[in-house]
Amino acid sequence: MADTDTKRRTKVEPKTERPRLHKVILVNDDYTPREFVVMVLKAVFRTTEEEAYSVMLTAHQKGACVVAVFARDIAESKATEATDLGKSAGYPLLFTTEPEE
């Protein structure tokens, strides 16, 4: 029998990382009416009346509140849409995004 060298080949599979999620944050202001904030939360983020009121109240009491968590592009587009609704109505309503930890 002839000596044969057999080399073991290992297949390297690249690990794919899940995209990092981003939080959409409602920033409190003293000028936008509560009812308008609730309406925006329901329209853009599809929350119920109770959820929207709770988010609005938390932002009012603590200065800011996480509304939802999405992939970065979705979070940014929803934050922009909600902020633009406030601007078009003449309110300083502000939604921001930041990476989730």
Biopython code that builds the backbone (N, CA, C, O; Angstrom):
import numpy as np
from Bio.PDB.StructureBuilder import StructureBuilder

atoms = [
    (1, "MET", "N", (0.835, -1.180, 0.000)),
    (1, "MET", "CA", (0.000, 0.000, 0.000)),
    (1, "MET", "C", (0.869, 1.228, 0.000)),
    (1, "MET", "O", (1.883, 1.294, 0.695)),
    (2, "ALA", "N", (0.474, 2.170, -0.762)),
    (2, "ALA", "CA", (1.239, 3.406, -0.856)),
    (2, "ALA", "C", (0.800, 4.347, 0.241)),
    (2, "ALA", "O", (-0.368, 4.398, 0.625)),
    (3, "ASP", "N", (1.781, 5.095, 0.734)),
    (3, "ASP", "CA", (1.444, 6.105, 1.744)),
    (3, "ASP", "C", (0.815, 7.309, 1.049)),
    (3, "ASP", "O", (1.396, 7.900, 0.139)),
    (4, "THR", "N", (-0.338, 7.640, 1.487)),
    (4, "THR", "CA", (-0.987, 8.828, 0.923)),
    (4, "THR", "C", (-1.247, 9.810, 2.048)),
    (4, "THR", "O", (-1.710, 9.457, 3.132)),
    (5, "ASP", "N", (-0.935, 11.031, 1.750)),
    (5, "ASP", "CA", (-1.209, 12.080, 2.728)),
    (5, "ASP", "C", (-2.617, 12.604, 2.470)),
    (5, "ASP", "O", (-2.947, 13.064, 1.377)),
    (6, "THR", "N", (-3.399, 12.522, 3.475)),
    (6, "THR", "CA", (-4.732, 13.106, 3.333)),
    (6, "THR", "C", (-4.778, 14.354, 4.175)),
    (6, "THR", "O", (-4.463, 14.338, 5.365)),
    (7, "LYS", "N", (-5.163, 15.399, 3.560)),
    (7, "LYS", "CA", (-5.276, 16.680, 4.264)),
    (7, "LYS", "C", (-6.743, 16.946, 4.520)),
    (7, "LYS", "O", (-7.596, 16.819, 3.642)),
    (8, "ARG", "N", (-6.985, 17.304, 5.703)),
    (8, "ARG", "CA", (-8.352, 17.606, 6.076)),
    (8, "ARG", "C", (-8.630, 19.072, 5.752)),
    (8, "ARG", "O", (-7.895, 19.967, 6.170)),
    (9, "ARG", "N", (-9.666, 19.290, 5.025)),
    (9, "ARG", "CA", (-10.020, 20.655, 4.665)),
    (9, "ARG", "C", (-11.200, 21.085, 5.527)),
    (9, "ARG", "O", (-12.229, 20.414, 5.600)),
    (10, "THR", "N", (-11.014, 22.212, 6.165)),
    (10, "THR", "CA", (-12.120, 22.720, 6.971)),
    (10, "THR", "C", (-12.761, 23.869, 6.226)),
    (10, "THR", "O", (-12.102, 24.728, 5.640)),
    (11, "LYS", "N", (-14.036, 23.841, 6.277)),
    (11, "LYS", "CA", (-14.779, 24.887, 5.596)),
    (11, "LYS", "C", (-15.026, 26.029, 6.587)),
    (11, "LYS", "O", (-15.583, 25.826, 7.666)),
    (12, "VAL", "N", (-14.610, 27.197, 6.206)),
    (12, "VAL", "CA", (-14.793, 28.355, 7.069)),
    (12, "VAL", "C", (-16.048, 29.086, 6.624)),
    (12, "VAL", "O", (-16.136, 29.581, 5.500)),
    (13, "GLU", "N", (-17.018, 29.144, 7.531)),
    (13, "GLU", "CA", (-18.248, 29.860, 7.222)),
    (13, "GLU", "C", (-18.227, 31.207, 7.924)),
    (13, "GLU", "O", (-18.060, 31.278, 9.142)),
    (14, "PRO", "N", (-18.395, 32.268, 7.159)),
    (14, "PRO", "CA", (-18.388, 33.587, 7.802)),
    (14, "PRO", "C", (-19.617, 33.749, 8.703)),
    (14, "PRO", "O", (-20.729, 33.359, 8.348)),
    (15, "LYS", "N", (-19.385, 34.321, 9.851)),
    (15, "LYS", "CA", (-20.499, 34.571, 10.755)),
    (15, "LYS", "C", (-21.156, 35.875, 10.355)),
    (15, "LYS", "O", (-20.505, 36.913, 10.235)),
    (16, "THR", "N", (-22.421, 35.801, 10.158)),
    (16, "THR", "CA", (-23.140, 37.018, 9.814)),
    (16, "THR", "C", (-23.767, 37.574, 11.086)),
    (16, "THR", "O", (-24.441, 36.869, 11.837)),
    (17, "GLU", "N", (-23.528, 38.824, 11.293)),
    (17, "GLU", "CA", (-24.061, 39.477, 12.474)),
    (17, "GLU", "C", (-25.410, 40.090, 12.165)),
    (17, "GLU", "O", (-25.635, 40.609, 11.072)),
    (18, "ARG", "N", (-26.294, 40.027, 13.124)),
    (18, "ARG", "CA", (-27.597, 40.657, 12.944)),
    (18, "ARG", "C", (-27.413, 42.163, 12.956)),
    (18, "ARG", "O", (-26.558, 42.678, 13.678)),
    (19, "PRO", "N", (-28.200, 42.872, 12.169)),
    (19, "PRO", "CA", (-28.066, 44.326, 12.170)),
    (19, "PRO", "C", (-28.400, 44.884, 13.548)),
    (19, "PRO", "O", (-29.287, 44.392, 14.246)),
    (20, "ARG", "N", (-27.669, 45.914, 13.910)),
    (20, "ARG", "CA", (-27.863, 46.537, 15.211)),
    (20, "ARG", "C", (-29.196, 47.287, 15.233)),
    (20, "ARG", "O", (-29.535, 47.994, 14.285)),
    (21, "LEU", "N", (-29.938, 47.127, 16.312)),
    (21, "LEU", "CA", (-31.229, 47.783, 16.425)),
    (21, "LEU", "C", (-31.066, 49.197, 16.982)),
    (21, "LEU", "O", (-30.105, 49.497, 17.691)),
    (22, "HIS", "N", (-32.026, 50.055, 16.645)),
    (22, "HIS", "CA", (-32.008, 51.441, 17.097)),
    (22, "HIS", "C", (-33.319, 51.779, 17.798)),
    (22, "HIS", "O", (-34.395, 51.344, 17.389)),
    (23, "LYS", "N", (-33.199, 52.556, 18.852)),
    (23, "LYS", "CA", (-34.363, 52.998, 19.615)),
    (23, "LYS", "C", (-34.880, 54.301, 19.023)),
    (23, "LYS", "O", (-34.096, 55.171, 18.644)),
    (24, "VAL", "N", (-36.188, 54.432, 18.947)),
    (24, "VAL", "CA", (-36.807, 55.711, 18.588)),
    (24, "VAL", "C", (-37.235, 56.347, 19.905)),
    (24, "VAL", "O", (-37.955, 55.735, 20.694)),
    (25, "ILE", "N", (-36.788, 57.574, 20.136)),
    (25, "ILE", "CA", (-37.029, 58.250, 21.413)),
    (25, "ILE", "C", (-37.855, 59.507, 21.203)),
    (25, "ILE", "O", (-37.551, 60.335, 20.345)),
    (26, "LEU", "N", (-38.902, 59.631, 21.999)),
    (26, "LEU", "CA", (-39.728, 60.836, 22.019)),
    (26, "LEU", "C", (-39.126, 61.783, 23.040)),
    (26, "LEU", "O", (-38.966, 61.422, 24.207)),
    (27, "VAL", "N", (-38.789, 62.999, 22.607)),
    (27, "VAL", "CA", (-38.219, 64.013, 23.493)),
    (27, "VAL", "C", (-39.334, 64.973, 23.893)),
    (27, "VAL", "O", (-40.061, 65.481, 23.040)),
    (28, "ASN", "N", (-39.462, 65.214, 25.183)),
    (28, "ASN", "CA", (-40.518, 66.082, 25.688)),
    (28, "ASN", "C", (-40.262, 67.551, 25.339)),
    (28, "ASN", "O", (-39.119, 68.007, 25.302)),
    (29, "ASP", "N", (-41.334, 68.266, 25.089)),
    (29, "ASP", "CA", (-41.281, 69.725, 24.973)),
    (29, "ASP", "C", (-42.519, 70.273, 25.671)),
    (29, "ASP", "O", (-43.474, 69.536, 25.917)),
    (30, "ASP", "N", (-42.504, 71.547, 25.984)),
    (30, "ASP", "CA", (-43.603, 72.140, 26.743)),
    (30, "ASP", "C", (-44.662, 72.802, 25.855)),
    (30, "ASP", "O", (-45.531, 73.511, 26.363)),
    (31, "TYR", "N", (-44.601, 72.583, 24.554)),
    (31, "TYR", "CA", (-45.492, 73.302, 23.645)),
    (31, "TYR", "C", (-46.443, 72.414, 22.859)),
    (31, "TYR", "O", (-47.558, 72.826, 22.539)),
    (32, "THR", "N", (-46.011, 71.198, 22.545)),
    (32, "THR", "CA", (-46.857, 70.308, 21.747)),
    (32, "THR", "C", (-47.978, 69.746, 22.624)),
    (32, "THR", "O", (-47.707, 69.181, 23.683)),
    (33, "PRO", "N", (-49.220, 69.894, 22.197)),
    (33, "PRO", "CA", (-50.340, 69.376, 22.996)),
    (33, "PRO", "C", (-50.277, 67.848, 23.145)),
    (33, "PRO", "O", (-49.872, 67.138, 22.224)),
    (34, "ARG", "N", (-50.679, 67.372, 24.299)),
    (34, "ARG", "CA", (-50.654, 65.943, 24.577)),
    (34, "ARG", "C", (-51.473, 65.147, 23.560)),
    (34, "ARG", "O", (-51.054, 64.078, 23.117)),
    (35, "GLU", "N", (-52.631, 65.669, 23.199)),
    (35, "GLU", "CA", (-53.504, 64.968, 22.257)),
    (35, "GLU", "C", (-52.831, 64.795, 20.899)),
    (35, "GLU", "O", (-53.008, 63.776, 20.232)),
    (36, "PHE", "N", (-52.052, 65.807, 20.495)),
    (36, "PHE", "CA", (-51.353, 65.730, 19.214)),
    (36, "PHE", "C", (-50.265, 64.657, 19.272)),
    (36, "PHE", "O", (-50.098, 63.891, 18.323)),
    (37, "VAL", "N", (-49.530, 64.600, 20.377)),
    (37, "VAL", "CA", (-48.480, 63.589, 20.534)),
    (37, "VAL", "C", (-49.088, 62.187, 20.471)),
    (37, "VAL", "O", (-48.548, 61.303, 19.806)),
    (38, "VAL", "N", (-50.201, 61.987, 21.155)),
    (38, "VAL", "CA", (-50.882, 60.692, 21.146)),
    (38, "VAL", "C", (-51.323, 60.343, 19.724)),
    (38, "VAL", "O", (-51.180, 59.197, 19.297)),
    (39, "MET", "N", (-51.850, 61.312, 18.998)),
    (39, "MET", "CA", (-52.284, 61.076, 17.625)),
    (39, "MET", "C", (-51.093, 60.661, 16.732)),
    (39, "MET", "O", (-51.220, 59.751, 15.913)),
    (40, "VAL", "N", (-49.956, 61.322, 16.892)),
    (40, "VAL", "CA", (-48.768, 60.991, 16.098)),
    (40, "VAL", "C", (-48.276, 59.584, 16.442)),
    (40, "VAL", "O", (-47.947, 58.807, 15.546)),
    (41, "LEU", "N", (-48.225, 59.258, 17.718)),
    (41, "LEU", "CA", (-47.781, 57.925, 18.133)),
    (41, "LEU", "C", (-48.680, 56.843, 17.554)),
    (41, "LEU", "O", (-48.193, 55.804, 17.108)),
    (42, "LYS", "N", (-49.974, 57.077, 17.559)),
    (42, "LYS", "CA", (-50.907, 56.103, 17.001)),
    (42, "LYS", "C", (-50.745, 55.986, 15.488)),
    (42, "LYS", "O", (-50.781, 54.883, 14.942)),
    (43, "ALA", "N", (-50.568, 57.110, 14.815)),
    (43, "ALA", "CA", (-50.485, 57.116, 13.352)),
    (43, "ALA", "C", (-49.173, 56.523, 12.837)),
    (43, "ALA", "O", (-49.184, 55.697, 11.924)),
    (44, "VAL", "N", (-48.052, 56.935, 13.410)),
    (44, "VAL", "CA", (-46.749, 56.529, 12.880)),
    (44, "VAL", "C", (-46.294, 55.186, 13.445)),
    (44, "VAL", "O", (-45.762, 54.353, 12.711)),
    (45, "PHE", "N", (-46.497, 54.974, 14.735)),
    (45, "PHE", "CA", (-45.970, 53.772, 15.386)),
    (45, "PHE", "C", (-47.028, 52.692, 15.626)),
    (45, "PHE", "O", (-46.735, 51.643, 16.199)),
    (46, "ARG", "N", (-48.270, 52.963, 15.179)),
    (46, "ARG", "CA", (-49.361, 51.994, 15.279)),
    (46, "ARG", "C", (-49.585, 51.498, 16.713)),
    (46, "ARG", "O", (-49.822, 50.311, 16.935)),
    (47, "THR", "N", (-49.508, 52.417, 17.680)),
    (47, "THR", "CA", (-49.767, 52.051, 19.067)),
    (47, "THR", "C", (-51.257, 52.183, 19.364)),
    (47, "THR", "O", (-51.994, 52.829, 18.619)),
    (48, "THR", "N", (-51.684, 51.575, 20.439)),
    (48, "THR", "CA", (-53.067, 51.753, 20.872)),
    (48, "THR", "C", (-53.171, 53.098, 21.593)),
    (48, "THR", "O", (-52.157, 53.726, 21.897)),
    (49, "GLU", "N", (-54.373, 53.521, 21.858)),
    (49, "GLU", "CA", (-54.601, 54.772, 22.589)),
    (49, "GLU", "C", (-53.908, 54.725, 23.956)),
    (49, "GLU", "O", (-53.271, 55.697, 24.360)),
    (50, "GLU", "N", (-54.029, 53.609, 24.660)),
    (50, "GLU", "CA", (-53.452, 53.466, 25.995)),
    (50, "GLU", "C", (-51.926, 53.482, 25.949)),
    (50, "GLU", "O", (-51.284, 54.129, 26.775)),
    (51, "GLU", "N", (-51.344, 52.763, 24.975)),
    (51, "GLU", "CA", (-49.882, 52.746, 24.841)),
    (51, "GLU", "C", (-49.355, 54.139, 24.502)),
    (51, "GLU", "O", (-48.356, 54.583, 25.069)),
    (52, "ALA", "N", (-50.016, 54.816, 23.592)),
    (52, "ALA", "CA", (-49.591, 56.154, 23.184)),
    (52, "ALA", "C", (-49.662, 57.122, 24.353)),
    (52, "ALA", "O", (-48.749, 57.923, 24.551)),
    (53, "TYR", "N", (-50.719, 57.058, 25.117)),
    (53, "TYR", "CA", (-50.869, 57.944, 26.270)),
    (53, "TYR", "C", (-49.783, 57.658, 27.305)),
    (53, "TYR", "O", (-49.227, 58.587, 27.890)),
    (54, "SER", "N", (-49.479, 56.385, 27.534)),
    (54, "SER", "CA", (-48.443, 56.005, 28.492)),
    (54, "SER", "C", (-47.068, 56.509, 28.057)),
    (54, "SER", "O", (-46.313, 57.035, 28.874)),
    (55, "VAL", "N", (-46.739, 56.350, 26.770)),
    (55, "VAL", "CA", (-45.455, 56.834, 26.240)),
    (55, "VAL", "C", (-45.375, 58.350, 26.371)),
    (55, "VAL", "O", (-44.357, 58.887, 26.807)),
    (56, "MET", "N", (-46.449, 59.039, 25.992)),
    (56, "MET", "CA", (-46.472, 60.500, 26.067)),
    (56, "MET", "C", (-46.280, 60.960, 27.508)),
    (56, "MET", "O", (-45.516, 61.891, 27.762)),
    (57, "LEU", "N", (-46.961, 60.320, 28.451)),
    (57, "LEU", "CA", (-46.877, 60.710, 29.858)),
    (57, "LEU", "C", (-45.481, 60.444, 30.426)),
    (57, "LEU", "O", (-44.959, 61.258, 31.187)),
    (58, "THR", "N", (-44.887, 59.332, 30.068)),
    (58, "THR", "CA", (-43.524, 59.023, 30.520)),
    (58, "THR", "C", (-42.540, 60.059, 30.001)),
    (58, "THR", "O", (-41.679, 60.525, 30.747)),
    (59, "ALA", "N", (-42.661, 60.424, 28.726)),
    (59, "ALA", "CA", (-41.781, 61.451, 28.150)),
    (59, "ALA", "C", (-41.995, 62.781, 28.863)),
    (59, "ALA", "O", (-41.038, 63.510, 29.124)),
    (60, "HIS", "N", (-43.229, 63.093, 29.174)),
    (60, "HIS", "CA", (-43.550, 64.348, 29.853)),
    (60, "HIS", "C", (-42.930, 64.383, 31.247)),
    (60, "HIS", "O", (-42.404, 65.414, 31.665)),
    (61, "GLN", "N", (-42.985, 63.277, 31.961)),
    (61, "GLN", "CA", (-42.479, 63.227, 33.327)),
    (61, "GLN", "C", (-40.966, 63.073, 33.414)),
    (61, "GLN", "O", (-40.333, 63.641, 34.304)),
    (62, "LYS", "N", (-40.381, 62.305, 32.491)),
    (62, "LYS", "CA", (-38.947, 62.014, 32.579)),
    (62, "LYS", "C", (-38.096, 62.766, 31.563)),
    (62, "LYS", "O", (-36.868, 62.716, 31.628)),
    (63, "GLY", "N", (-38.731, 63.458, 30.630)),
    (63, "GLY", "CA", (-37.979, 64.222, 29.639)),
    (63, "GLY", "C", (-37.823, 63.521, 28.309)),
    (63, "GLY", "O", (-37.642, 64.174, 27.282)),
    (64, "ALA", "N", (-37.890, 62.191, 28.312)),
    (64, "ALA", "CA", (-37.782, 61.419, 27.073)),
    (64, "ALA", "C", (-38.297, 60.014, 27.341)),
    (64, "ALA", "O", (-38.351, 59.570, 28.488)),
    (65, "CYS", "N", (-38.678, 59.313, 26.265)),
    (65, "CYS", "CA", (-39.188, 57.954, 26.419)),
    (65, "CYS", "C", (-38.927, 57.170, 25.132)),
    (65, "CYS", "O", (-39.102, 57.693, 24.032)),
    (66, "VAL", "N", (-38.512, 55.921, 25.279)),
    (66, "VAL", "CA", (-38.331, 55.049, 24.123)),
    (66, "VAL", "C", (-39.711, 54.648, 23.609)),
    (66, "VAL", "O", (-40.539, 54.120, 24.350)),
    (67, "VAL", "N", (-39.934, 54.907, 22.342)),
    (67, "VAL", "CA", (-41.221, 54.591, 21.722)),
    (67, "VAL", "C", (-41.210, 53.161, 21.188)),
    (67, "VAL", "O", (-42.133, 52.390, 21.450)),
    (68, "ALA", "N", (-40.163, 52.809, 20.438)),
    (68, "ALA", "CA", (-40.069, 51.493, 19.817)),
    (68, "ALA", "C", (-38.629, 51.223, 19.420)),
    (68, "ALA", "O", (-37.786, 52.119, 19.467)),
    (69, "VAL", "N", (-38.345, 49.977, 19.026)),
    (69, "VAL", "CA", (-37.010, 49.579, 18.594)),
    (69, "VAL", "C", (-37.146, 48.914, 17.225)),
    (69, "VAL", "O", (-37.953, 48.006, 17.030)),
    (70, "PHE", "N", (-36.331, 49.397, 16.283)),
    (70, "PHE", "CA", (-36.377, 48.898, 14.902)),
    (70, "PHE", "C", (-34.966, 48.769, 14.355)),
    (70, "PHE", "O", (-33.997, 49.161, 15.007)),
    (71, "ALA", "N", (-34.857, 48.213, 13.142)),
    (71, "ALA", "CA", (-33.608, 48.287, 12.391)),
    (71, "ALA", "C", (-33.338, 49.766, 12.111)),
    (71, "ALA", "O", (-34.271, 50.568, 12.073)),
    (72, "ARG", "N", (-32.070, 50.131, 11.916)),
    (72, "ARG", "CA", (-31.689, 51.537, 11.825)),
    (72, "ARG", "C", (-32.473, 52.340, 10.794)),
    (72, "ARG", "O", (-32.971, 53.423, 11.102)),
    (73, "ASP", "N", (-32.585, 51.825, 9.585)),
    (73, "ASP", "CA", (-33.264, 52.596, 8.538)),
    (73, "ASP", "C", (-34.743, 52.806, 8.846)),
    (73, "ASP", "O", (-35.289, 53.872, 8.563)),
    (74, "ILE", "N", (-35.386, 51.811, 9.417)),
    (74, "ILE", "CA", (-36.802, 51.955, 9.769)),
    (74, "ILE", "C", (-36.959, 52.943, 10.920)),
    (74, "ILE", "O", (-37.853, 53.788, 10.903)),
    (75, "ALA", "N", (-36.086, 52.832, 11.921)),
    (75, "ALA", "CA", (-36.143, 53.746, 13.065)),
    (75, "ALA", "C", (-35.962, 55.194, 12.616)),
    (75, "ALA", "O", (-36.697, 56.081, 13.051)),
    (76, "GLU", "N", (-34.988, 55.426, 11.752)),
    (76, "GLU", "CA", (-34.736, 56.791, 11.281)),
    (76, "GLU", "C", (-35.898, 57.329, 10.454)),
    (76, "GLU", "O", (-36.260, 58.498, 10.585)),
    (77, "SER", "N", (-36.480, 56.496, 9.611)),
    (77, "SER", "CA", (-37.588, 56.983, 8.774)),
    (77, "SER", "C", (-38.829, 57.273, 9.619)),
    (77, "SER", "O", (-39.532, 58.250, 9.360)),
    (78, "LYS", "N", (-39.106, 56.442, 10.622)),
    (78, "LYS", "CA", (-40.261, 56.689, 11.486)),
    (78, "LYS", "C", (-40.041, 57.927, 12.350)),
    (78, "LYS", "O", (-40.968, 58.713, 12.544)),
    (79, "ALA", "N", (-38.831, 58.112, 12.871)),
    (79, "ALA", "CA", (-38.528, 59.300, 13.674)),
    (79, "ALA", "C", (-38.669, 60.565, 12.826)),
    (79, "ALA", "O", (-39.200, 61.573, 13.294)),
    (80, "THR", "N", (-38.200, 60.513, 11.596)),
    (80, "THR", "CA", (-38.303, 61.657, 10.697)),
    (80, "THR", "C", (-39.761, 61.945, 10.356)),
    (80, "THR", "O", (-40.189, 63.100, 10.361)),
    (81, "GLU", "N", (-40.519, 60.898, 10.061)),
    (81, "GLU", "CA", (-41.932, 61.070, 9.723)),
    (81, "GLU", "C", (-42.700, 61.712, 10.884)),
    (81, "GLU", "O", (-43.490, 62.634, 10.681)),
    (82, "ALA", "N", (-42.460, 61.215, 12.100)),
    (82, "ALA", "CA", (-43.164, 61.742, 13.271)),
    (82, "ALA", "C", (-42.757, 63.188, 13.566)),
    (82, "ALA", "O", (-43.607, 64.015, 13.895)),
    (83, "THR", "N", (-41.474, 63.495, 13.451)),
    (83, "THR", "CA", (-40.995, 64.860, 13.676)),
    (83, "THR", "C", (-41.571, 65.801, 12.624)),
    (83, "THR", "O", (-41.963, 66.925, 12.937)),
    (84, "ASP", "N", (-41.621, 65.341, 11.379)),
    (84, "ASP", "CA", (-42.171, 66.166, 10.296)),
    (84, "ASP", "C", (-43.660, 66.449, 10.491)),
    (84, "ASP", "O", (-44.133, 67.532, 10.146)),
    (85, "LEU", "N", (-44.399, 65.491, 11.038)),
    (85, "LEU", "CA", (-45.819, 65.733, 11.327)),
    (85, "LEU", "C", (-45.957, 66.885, 12.328)),
    (85, "LEU", "O", (-46.829, 67.742, 12.181)),
    (86, "GLY", "N", (-45.103, 66.898, 13.331)),
    (86, "GLY", "CA", (-45.117, 67.987, 14.309)),
    (86, "GLY", "C", (-44.767, 69.320, 13.672)),
    (86, "GLY", "O", (-45.430, 70.326, 13.927)),
    (87, "LYS", "N", (-43.734, 69.334, 12.848)),
    (87, "LYS", "CA", (-43.314, 70.577, 12.182)),
    (87, "LYS", "C", (-44.404, 71.114, 11.273)),
    (87, "LYS", "O", (-44.652, 72.320, 11.231)),
    (88, "SER", "N", (-45.055, 70.215, 10.545)),
    (88, "SER", "CA", (-46.094, 70.668, 9.613)),
    (88, "SER", "C", (-47.293, 71.248, 10.360)),
    (88, "SER", "O", (-48.046, 72.047, 9.804)),
    (89, "ALA", "N", (-47.471, 70.845, 11.626)),
    (89, "ALA", "CA", (-48.564, 71.392, 12.436)),
    (89, "ALA", "C", (-48.099, 72.594, 13.258)),
    (89, "ALA", "O", (-48.891, 73.189, 13.989)),
    (90, "GLY", "N", (-46.815, 72.953, 13.143)),
    (90, "GLY", "CA", (-46.288, 74.114, 13.851)),
    (90, "GLY", "C", (-45.819, 73.831, 15.265)),
    (90, "GLY", "O", (-45.717, 74.750, 16.078)),
    (91, "TYR", "N", (-45.529, 72.555, 15.574)),
    (91, "TYR", "CA", (-45.074, 72.191, 16.919)),
    (91, "TYR", "C", (-43.611, 71.754, 16.890)),
    (91, "TYR", "O", (-43.127, 71.252, 15.876)),
    (92, "PRO", "N", (-42.906, 71.948, 18.011)),
    (92, "PRO", "CA", (-41.493, 71.528, 18.071)),
    (92, "PRO", "C", (-41.329, 70.062, 18.480)),
    (92, "PRO", "O", (-40.354, 69.722, 19.150)),
    (93, "LEU", "N", (-42.247, 69.201, 18.096)),
    (93, "LEU", "CA", (-42.214, 67.780, 18.435)),
    (93, "LEU", "C", (-40.929, 67.170, 17.880)),
    (93, "LEU", "O", (-40.573, 67.397, 16.724)),
    (94, "LEU", "N", (-40.228, 66.385, 18.725)),
    (94, "LEU", "CA", (-38.948, 65.828, 18.301)),
    (94, "LEU", "C", (-38.839, 64.355, 18.663)),
    (94, "LEU", "O", (-39.066, 63.956, 19.806)),
    (95, "PHE", "N", (-38.485, 63.555, 17.658)),
    (95, "PHE", "CA", (-38.166, 62.144, 17.838)),
    (95, "PHE", "C", (-36.732, 61.944, 17.373)),
    (95, "PHE", "O", (-36.346, 62.445, 16.317)),
    (96, "THR", "N", (-35.941, 61.218, 18.149)),
    (96, "THR", "CA", (-34.557, 60.940, 17.782)),
    (96, "THR", "C", (-34.340, 59.431, 17.767)),
    (96, "THR", "O", (-35.207, 58.668, 18.193)),
    (97, "THR", "N", (-33.178, 59.008, 17.273)),
    (97, "THR", "CA", (-32.827, 57.601, 17.304)),
    (97, "THR", "C", (-31.436, 57.439, 17.911)),
    (97, "THR", "O", (-30.601, 58.340, 17.836)),
    (98, "GLU", "N", (-31.206, 56.286, 18.507)),
    (98, "GLU", "CA", (-29.865, 55.949, 18.994)),
    (98, "GLU", "C", (-29.743, 54.438, 19.010)),
    (98, "GLU", "O", (-30.742, 53.733, 19.151)),
    (99, "PRO", "N", (-28.504, 53.928, 18.863)),
    (99, "PRO", "CA", (-28.319, 52.481, 18.850)),
    (99, "PRO", "C", (-28.706, 51.852, 20.185)),
    (99, "PRO", "O", (-28.499, 52.435, 21.249)),
    (100, "GLU", "N", (-29.262, 50.672, 20.102)),
    (100, "GLU", "CA", (-29.599, 49.947, 21.324)),
    (100, "GLU", "C", (-28.354, 49.259, 21.833)),
    (100, "GLU", "O", (-27.537, 48.787, 21.042)),
    (101, "GLU", "N", (-28.201, 49.195, 23.115)),
    (101, "GLU", "CA", (-26.980, 48.600, 23.692)),
    (101, "GLU", "C", (-27.096, 47.132, 23.937)),
    (101, "GLU", "O", (-26.149, 46.509, 24.417)),
]
sb = StructureBuilder()
sb.init_structure("model")
sb.init_model(0)
sb.init_chain("A")
sb.init_seg("    ")
for serial, (resi, resn, name, xyz) in enumerate(atoms, 1):
    if name == "N":
        sb.init_residue(resn, " ", resi, " ")
    sb.init_atom(name, np.array(xyz, "f"), 0.0, 1.0, " ", f" {name:<3s}", serial, name[0])
structure = sb.get_structure()
